Amino acid sequence: MDISERSFEEAIEATLIGADLGSYPGDMSKVRETAPPYGDMAPGGYQKRLPEEYDRKLCLIPRDVFDFIYATQPKEWEKLKQHHGVDVKERFLKRLSSEIGQRGVLDVLRKGIKDSGCKFCLAYFRPSSGLNEALQRLYQANLFSVIRQLKYSERNEKSLDLVLFLNGIPIFTSELKNPLTGQNVEDAIQQYRFNRDPREPLFAFRRCLAHFAVDPDLVFVTTRLEGAKTTFLPFNQGKFGGAGNPPKPPTDGGYATDYLWKRIWSKDSVLELIQHFIQEVEVEDEKGKKTGERILIFPRFHQLESVRQLVTQARADGPGKCYLIQHSAGSGKSNSIAWLAHRLSILHDEKDRRVFDSIVVVTDRRVLDRQLQRTVRQFEQTAGVVENIDTTSRKLKEALEGGKTIIVTTLQKFPVIVDEIGDLPGKRFAVLIDEAHSSQSGESTKSLKAVLSSKSLEEAEQEEAGAETPEEELENRILSEMEKRGRLPNVSWFAFTATPKPKTFELFGTKRPDGRFEAFSLYSMRQAIEEGFILDVLENYTTYKVYWRLLKKIEDDPHYEKGKASYLLRSFVDLHEHALRKKVEIMVEHFHGQVAHRIGGKAKAMIVTRSRLHAVRYKQTLDAYLRECGYPYKALVAFSGTVRDMGIDYTEANMNGYSEKQTAEVFKRPEYRFLVVANKFQTGFDQPLLHTMYVDKKLGGVNAVQTLSRLNRVYPEKAETMVLDFANDAEEIRKAFEPYYEKTLLSEATDPNLLYDLERQLSEFHVYDRAEVDAFSRLYFNPKSTQDQLYAMLAPCVHRYEALDKEERMNFRGKLTDYVRLYAFLSQILTFADPDLEKLYVFARLLRRYLPPERDDLPREIQQKIDMESYRIRQSFKGKIKPVRGEGELEPIGAKGELVPDQMEPLSQIIWELNDRFGTDFTEEDRVFIQQLEERLIGDPALVASVRVNTPENARLTFDHVVTDRLQDMVDTNFKFYKRITDDREFSKFFLDWLFDRFRKSLKGENHYKNHGKE
């Protein structure tokens, strides 16, 4: 069997050049008469071209350019020919290449070029209506081609694995890797970064639309090559709710990534991407001013897929339907909404009638109206397509009645919208609702009294316990309006939210056969975290009880700063719920010691309080304590209305010295490090420098998720977040997050001395020595050091690692990961007096990323190398969730080395191995299931006889058939286990190999099943 990279390349090419639907692109007499059904994106139809046909200087395939022009614009070509004479071809190609260089390929493909008074289209896009037959025929005449091993440079003979062309113009390049030959997608990314010179004409920004790094498991994409700074984003479907791609069932054949060349690179798909999705935009700063920098936006997989599916479904359904789009923070909802609004605005049904007369976008994102107008302007040159209305309801009424194409308005006007569109039954609307975000206007929530005058903190907490944030109030108002009016036959609703409530599911969700509701499109929090678009706020979550236990453990340990620990321990004594002074001491000292230096010294913290009175007193106590200690930090407070305390009226404005509208802006200043909040800024507030949250308020359900998620924004140098919770149990927070992303939390104290155990165990592998760690850390902390010097320092360690046997490599890697994770957690709580621990952490963190991946570990290794923590590593602690009676807490962070497989009973061992290797969470119930399966197998005399008399190869065939039958018999006993075996090829192979080996050994008396009941 050919396992070379060439074989992988050939398979992709074979799909791309599959049978064309027309006899020959450019032959207008034989093209398909009508377009395929809407949304049908069949693969194939590319022409194979040879590397020699590519002009390296012009970055074009001249033959294809002329074939396309001759077939679609012969009269215009004749005019140009008369003007230029014999030089016409050479001059036209130079003109085309020059225009692409100056304007970018996207603009040239969309708008064409002019040459000596002649205008040429360089691509024809599918018309939104099928009424114009001439346009349909021109669309079919687009010519797609592919070149393998394209030599792109005039200076050398380096080649690209695959380049795709549209009408002779390069659009996508691709580097392919095959893990069976020892390389994977990470190597393709590195190849683009370090071996593909962005100064080469083909790699210049905007010369191509995108560059893909591809292997059989994963796809990454970038629109701009910038050497070592090049950023590749994942372009994967998602795997079991997380990052990656689902494995292909053995019966299907093909590759996990073949959606790329079968669907995304299909001709119809590429033309739609160019026409409707890929955008070139000028970057704007926070105030909306243009910076002069231009970027090319390529949709992420879930954005493209969800918009296409929604458009296809809306076309089939017509008006009167509801769709729920549950996309996590970090999903790029602004672009998804903009793309969907545009696509729906030009959508026609099978009878060529517009499906919707107007698209109404309801949002409170101030930037969205600009983004929408900019996006649509990119697609259409029609002025006035987008109408922005944030002033009077009368203007909104006029826009709706006048049939404006896209209307952008505010959430506050939602009741007016519902009334108006209900009174216009002759017009059809699509309403896109973006979830409520931060209320920075200072408006008060109606569930809070305008003036709070409680006599005590306890009374204030009781009075405001059930208060809603302005965002929650707005969302509930929308839901009640929807419920009140019922379904309107002339309106389709598209609701975007990261955290839908049960009522949201009922109103907008899709009903399943079992009566429950689900989202039409899902991009989970877990996938967003694993793909690196948001941070995991539960990664370093701890309660104050846990913090206290940690401090208690280190009080007499010489490795830690004793004085600070003892001081903080005294603060914990008799920590009453409302003992604000002591809590402030703990928060400020923790921030000063563990947080302030993070994110390059810019880290900020939020204190979430129980009531507005708590917020007022927290602010006063915090200011006083910061002054006492002489710390250089300032604090702001955020709450609505007025608080009357001890006869004095307090407002957000008079406590901060700024108007309420300025609070969010002032908090951006470097000196302001604390923000104290009460029912404000807990949802939608977007401040990426927020690193730590001190929670002193009972949280639950969606509110817990939305509040803690204020920390999840990514930012350069922001590697993690921290939550110190004074009011909730870890189990309660875990339950709140479960519907959106199930996550293990720490609740018992972790033993800090585990770090020293791991340090010693790692040194015993002799992969590195202390001198190398010291030398590496000197380089790392020297601002003049270069990346290649760091690689050179790590290279000898990697060679020694590769010399270990496989089991030793896995153990070393596991302990390295344990050390990095444990240090990252503890360093946010404790101050280490031992600098060797910090040096080893820096060294281990980078060595772990540089170690070559084992084949089984490919997806998570890739994620680590692009600076993301992996799902499997985090999830390996999931199986340890065991609620402690009376407290509902979870087990502590520990090293995986604490319980090694060979210390376990055999069935527990396989459960451990499956959880460890595949990131599953199998438990005692699954152990019993495997035991019952083994009993059935050993009780099958025909199977026993077959295994005894046949060769292992033949016996295995019988064994697999029998196991499949027995699993089907037992499907109702454990459907989750059965489904994982049938859906995941790698999992199935690993488990069946183990099961067959154990079965054979049992027949030889090595592990007889008479004893299996004793396990």
HELIX and SHEET records of a PDB file:
HELIX    1   1 GLU A    5  LEU A   16  1                                  12    
HELIX    2   2 PRO A   51  GLU A   53  5                                   3    
HELIX    3   3 PRO A   62  THR A   72  1                                  11    
HELIX    4   4 PRO A   74  HIS A   84  1                                  11    
HELIX    5   5 GLY A   85  ASP A   87  5                                   3    
HELIX    6   6 VAL A   88  ARG A  103  1                                  16    
HELIX    7   7 VAL A  105  LYS A  111  1                                   7    
HELIX    8   8 GLU A  133  GLN A  140  1                                   8    
HELIX    9   9 PRO A  179  THR A  181  5                                   3    
HELIX   10  10 VAL A  185  ASN A  195  1                                  11    
HELIX   11  11 PRO A  201  PHE A  203  5                                   3    
HELIX   12  12 GLY A  227  LYS A  229  5                                   3    
HELIX   13  13 TYR A  259  TYR A  259  1                                   1    
HELIX   14  14 LEU A  260  ILE A  264  3                                   5    
HELIX   15  15 LYS A  267  GLU A  272  1                                   6    
HELIX   16  16 LEU A  273  PHE A  277  3                                   5    
HELIX   17  17 PHE A  301  ASP A  317  1                                  17    
HELIX   18  18 LYS A  333  SER A  345  1                                  13    
HELIX   19  19 ARG A  366  PHE A  379  1                                  14    
HELIX   20  20 SER A  393  GLY A  402  1                                  10    
HELIX   21  21 LEU A  411  LYS A  413  5                                   3    
HELIX   22  22 PHE A  414  GLY A  422  1                                   9    
HELIX   23  23 LEU A  457  GLU A  464  1                                   8    
HELIX   24  24 PRO A  470  ARG A  485  1                                  16    
HELIX   25  25 PRO A  502  PHE A  508  1                                   7    
HELIX   26  26 MET A  525  GLU A  530  1                                   6    
HELIX   27  27 TYR A  544  ILE A  554  1                                  11    
HELIX   28  28 LYS A  562  PHE A  572  1                                  11    
HELIX   29  29 LEU A  580  HIS A  590  1                                  11    
HELIX   30  30 PHE A  591  VAL A  595  3                                   5    
HELIX   31  31 ARG A  598  GLY A  601  1                                   4    
HELIX   32  32 ARG A  612  CYS A  629  1                                  18    
HELIX   33  33 GLU A  652  ASN A  656  1                                   5    
HELIX   34  34 GLU A  660  GLN A  662  5                                   3    
HELIX   35  35 THR A  663  VAL A  666  1                                   4    
HELIX   36  36 GLY A  701  LEU A  708  1                                   8    
HELIX   37  37 SER A  709  LEU A  711  5                                   3    
HELIX   38  38 ALA A  730  PHE A  737  1                                   8    
HELIX   39  39 LEU A  754  SER A  763  1                                  10    
HELIX   40  40 ARG A  770  TYR A  780  1                                  11    
HELIX   41  41 GLN A  787  ALA A  803  1                                  17    
HELIX   42  42 LYS A  806  LEU A  826  1                                  21    
HELIX   43  43 PRO A  835  TYR A  850  1                                  16    
HELIX   44  44 ARG A  855  ASP A  857  5                                   3    
HELIX   45  45 LEU A  858  LYS A  865  1                                   8    
HELIX   46  46 TYR A  871  GLN A  875  1                                   5    
HELIX   47  47 LYS A  878  LYS A  880  5                                   3    
HELIX   48  48 LYS A  896  GLU A  898  5                                   3    
HELIX   49  49 PRO A  901  GLN A  903  5                                   3    
HELIX   50  50 PRO A  906  PHE A  918  1                                  13    
HELIX   51  51 GLU A  924  ILE A  938  1                                  15    
HELIX   52  52 PRO A  941  VAL A  949  1                                   9    
HELIX   53  53 PRO A  952  ASP A  969  1                                  18    
HELIX   54  54 PHE A  975  ASP A  983  1                                   9    
HELIX   55  55 ARG A  985  LEU A 1003  1                                  19    
HELIX   56  56 TYR A 1009  LYS A 1014  5                                   6    
SHEET    1   A 7 GLN A  47  ARG A  49  0                                        
SHEET    2   A 7 PHE A 144  LYS A 151  1                                        
SHEET    3   A 7 SER A 159  LEU A 166 -1                                        
SHEET    4   A 7 ILE A 169  LEU A 176 -1                                        
SHEET    5   A 7 ALA A 210  VAL A 214  1                                        
SHEET    6   A 7 VAL A 219  THR A 222 -1                                        
SHEET    7   A 7 LEU A 233  PRO A 234 -1                                        
SHEET    1   B 2 ILE A 113  ASP A 115  0                                        
SHEET    2   B 2 CYS A 118  PHE A 120 -1                                        
SHEET    1   C 2 GLN A 279  GLU A 284  0                                        
SHEET    2   C 2 LYS A 290  ILE A 297 -1                                        
SHEET    1   D 7 VAL A 386  ILE A 389  0                                        
SHEET    2   D 7 ILE A 406  THR A 409  1                                        
SHEET    3   D 7 SER A 358  VAL A 362  1                                        
SHEET    4   D 7 PHE A 429  ASP A 434  1                                        
SHEET    5   D 7 VAL A 491  THR A 497  1                                        
SHEET    6   D 7 CYS A 322  HIS A 327  1                                        
SHEET    7   D 7 SER A 521  TYR A 523  1                                        
SHEET    1   E 3 VAL A 451  LEU A 452  0                                        
SHEET    2   E 3 THR A 642  ASP A 645  1                                        
SHEET    3   E 3 ILE A 648  TYR A 650 -1                                        
SHEET    1   F 2 THR A 510  LYS A 511  0                                        
SHEET    2   F 2 PHE A 517  GLU A 518 -1                                        
SHEET    1   G 6 TYR A 541  THR A 543  0                                        
SHEET    2   G 6 MET A 722  ASP A 725  1                                        
SHEET    3   G 6 LEU A 690  VAL A 695  1                                        
SHEET    4   G 6 LYS A 604  VAL A 608  1                                        
SHEET    5   G 6 TYR A 672  VAL A 677  1                                        
SHEET    6   G 6 LYS A 634  ALA A 638  1                                        
END                                                                             
